[in-house]
Amino acid sequence: MPSTAEYEEQVDLLRRGSDALRIAYTSPSSSFLTSPTCKVESLIVFDSSFNPPTLAHLELISRTITHPAFIPRSETAEANVLLLLAVQNADKPTAPAALADRLSMMEQFSLEIGKAASCRISKVNIAVGITKYPRFVDKAEAVFHMFPGVEEQVYLTGYDTLIRLLDGKYYPGQTLKDALGDFMTRCKIVCYIRDNPKWGTAAEQVRFVEDIRAGRRTDIPRLWADRIWLLSYADPICHPASDVTNEPQKLDLAIVSSTAARDASKHGKSTEGLTLSYIVPHGVMRYIIENKPYSG
C-alpha cells in the first residue's frame, strides 16, 4: 500500500503535469483497472472531499452498489467503484487535512467498502483517483478518456451536489444543455435525499426533479429527469457501538458527517455527542488516531 509520502508525490505530479486524472491506489485484483480498455457496463463514481470518509459515505456506497438498478444480482456480480478527490474543489478548501492524508484515509475506506458489500456482491473493484477538475462534467470526460471501456458512469451525490451540478453559474457563457448535454447522456446521477433545513424537506427535493420532468424548469431539459435516481437517505443504520455496549444501535445518518468526525477527533465527541468510533470506519479511525491529521 502507498505511504503518505507516495500520495504526496502523486498529488505533486498531478499538479505539475498535464494529466487531468491520476489513479493513486487500486484494491487488490481490481480486474477492470488492469486493462483500461476492458468493457465495463457501469462505473460508480463517488466524488467527495473525504475529509474524512465516514460511515455515512460507506452506507451510501453500500446501498448503491447493492441496488439492483445498478448492479445485477447474481453470484458473480461485480461492482466497479472510483473514489475521486479533486485537488481543487469548486466550493471546499483543502484544509484541514492534507490531500495526502485524505488519500491514505480513502485507501483505508476502500477496504471497508468490500467488507460491507461482500454479502451481496461477489467482488468490488475499487480505485482511488485524484483530479485537477472541480466540475463533474470535466471529471467525467477525464474518466472516460482514461477508461475507454466504461460504457456509463454513475455519480453518487447528495441533493446539495445535484443543485450545484445543475446551477448555471458554474458554466459561464454556456447554456446548461450545451455544458452538460454529453454528461447527462453518458452518465447517471444517484441522488440521496433527506430532510435538511438548508435544502428543504425530502418532498421538496423530490419536487425539484419532478419539476424538471414536467418542464417547469425551462433551463433544464425534461429528459434529464430520467437520468436522475432519487434514493432515500433517511433510513438509519445499525452500528455496533463497541465502546458503549455490545448491542447494535440505530444511528441517524443525518448526524454522521465529516464535520462531526473532525469535531470528535479534536474534542473527544461531536456536537451531537458522538465519539469518533460512531462516525468513521475502524481503519479510518485508526489512521486519525495514529496520524492526527486534524490536530492543527
N, C-alpha and C positions, 0 to 999 in steps of 0.2 A: 504494500500500500504506500502511496506517496506520502512524504513528510510535509510538514507545513512549509519548510524552505522550498521544496519542489513545487508546491502550489504557488508560492510567491513568484517563482520563476515563470510558471505558466501564465500568471496574470501579467507579468512584465513583458513576456513575449507577445501576448495578445495586444497590449497597449502600444508596443513599439513596431509591431509587424503589420502586414497588410491583411491578415486573416480576419474575417468577421466573427468566426466561431472557432473555439478550440475545445476538444474533449479532454478534460483533466483527469477523469477516472472512469473506469468501467468495472462493473461487477464481474466476478469470475465467470467464464464461459458464456459471455453475452454474444450469442450467435449472430444477431443482426449487425453487431458492430465489427465483427471480424472481416466482413466484406460489405462495404458501404453500398454496393450495387445490389445486394441481396434484397429480394422483394419482400416488403413489409406492408401489410394491408393498413395497419394503424400504428402510429407512434403517439403516445400520450406525453405531452409536454407540460411540465409544471414549472412555470416561471415565477420566481418569488425572490424576496430579499433573503430568506432563510437566516434570519438574524435574531435568534437561532431557529432551526427546524423544530417544530412542536408536535405534540400528539394530535393536535387538530389537523396539521398538514398530513400526518400519517393516516389519519382516519379518512380524510378526503381522497387521498390517493387510493387507499384500500377499497373504498366504496366505488371509485371509478373503474379500477382495473378488474373488479369482480362483477361489474354491471353487465348484464347480457347484451345490452345495446352496443357495447364497445369491444367486449371480449367474449367470443363464443364459449359456451360451457361444454367442455369435453375433457377427457383425461389427459390430452396432450396440448391443451390450450396454453399459449404463451402470451405474456404481456410485455410490451416494449415501452420503457419509460425514459424520458430525458428530463433530469432535474437541471434547470437552467438559471444561471445567475448573471445578471448584467453588471459589468464593471462600471457602467454609467446608467443610472436609473432616472427616468424622466421626473419622478416625484420624490424619491427617497435618497438620502445621503448614504455614503459607505460606512459611516460611523454608526454605532460604537465599535463593533467587532470588525477587525481587518478582514479583507476578502479571503486571504489565505486561511484564516481561522474558520470562516464560514464554509469554505470548500472542505476543510477537514471534518467539520460537523455534518456536512451533506454526505460525505463518504460514510460516516457512521450511520447516518439516517438511512442511506440506501440499503444497508444490511437489515434494518428493521422492516423495510418495505417487503422484502422477500419473505420474512418470517410471518408478517401479518397476512399476506395473501396466499401462503402455502396451502391452506386448507381448501382453497377454491381454484387456484391456478397452479398448473404443474411447474411453471417456471416464469420468473420475472427477469427480463434483461434490462439492466439499468445503466445509464450513463450520466455522469455529472459534467455539464458543459458550462463554459463562460463565453460571453458575447460582448461586443462593443455596443450593440444596439439596444436602446431603451424601448423602442416601439415593437409591438407584436408583428406587424407586417414585415418589418426588416428582419426580425429574428426568424420568422417562418421561411423567408427566402433563403437565408443562410443555412438553415437546417435542410431544406430541400436540395440545396447545392451540395452540401456535404454528404447527404444520404439520398442519392437519386432513386434508390429502390423503394423509398417510402411513398406510398400512394396518398395517404391522408394523415394530417396532424390533428390531434385533439388537444385543445388548450384548456387546461383546468384553471378556473378563475373563481373569484368571489364577485359579488354584484358590483362592488366599487370598481373593480378592474374592468368589468364589462362596460360600465359607464364611461370610463376613460378611453377604452378602445373605440367607442362609437362617438367620441367627442371631437368635433371638427377642429378644435383649436390645436390639436396635435398634428394636423395636416394642412398647414397654411398654403394657400394658393391652389388647393385641390378640393373637389367635392368628395364626400365620403365614398361615393360609388367609384370614382376614379382611384382613390387612395387604397380602398380595401376590397375592390372587386375580385381580384385574383385570390387574395387571402380568404375571403368568405366562400369562394368556390372550392378551394382545395383544403380548407380547414374547418373543423367544428369547434364550437365553444361549449364547454360544460361549465355551467354557472351554478354555484351553490348559493342558495338564498336563505336568509334568516332575518328575523326582526332586528332592526338596528336603528337607534334614534337618529343617526346621521343620514341613513339611506332610506328610511321608511319601513313600513311593515312588509312582511313577506308577500301579502296580497298586492301591495303597491308595486313591488318588484316584478311580480308576475305580470301585472298590468302593463309594465313598460314593454315587455316582449310582445304581449298581445296587441298593444297599440301599433307596434311595427307591423305585425301580421295583418292588421286591419287597415293599414295605410294611413293611420293617424299621425305617423311621424314621417312627414314628407321628405325629410333629408336622408332617411334610411330606407333602402329598397325593401319591399314587403317580403320577398323571398328569403331574405337573410334570417327571418324568424325561424325558418326550418333548419337553420344551421346552428341554432342556439338551444341547448338542452338545459332545462332547469331541474335541479335536484335539490332535495331537502338538506338543509344544514342544521335543522332543529333537533333531530334525534340525539339524545345523549349517548355517550359511550360508556362501556363498563371498564373501569380502571382498577387494577389490583393495587390498592393503597397499602403497599407493604410496610411503609414507615408508620402506619397508624393502626391498621387492622388487617387480618388475613381475609376478610370478606370483601369481595369486589364491590365497588361503589359506582353509582351513576355520576358521570362527570359531564357538566354542561360545556359543549364545545364553544359556546359564546364567550366564556371567560378564559379559555385556553388560547393564549396569544403569545407572540414573540415579546411584546412589551411586558406581559406578565412574567415571562421567563427571565427577562433581564432584571426586573424588579426583584424576583425571588433570588437570583444569583447574587445580588448586591445586599439585600436586606434579610434574607432567610425566608421571606414569604412575599407573595404578590399582594397588591392592594385588595384582592379578593380573598386573601388568606390561604392561598395555595403554596405549598412548597414546590421546589423545582422538580421533584420526582413525579408530581401530578401533571406537569406541564410539558416535559420533553421526554423522548425515549431514553432508555437507560444508557446507550452508547453516547448519545449527545450530552446527557447529564455528566457522565464520567469525564468527557472532554472538557466541559465547562469547569468542573471542579479542579481538574488537574492543570489546565492551562490558563484559566481565569481571563478569558477574552473580554469580560465586562467589568473588570476591576478598576479601570481608569475613571 
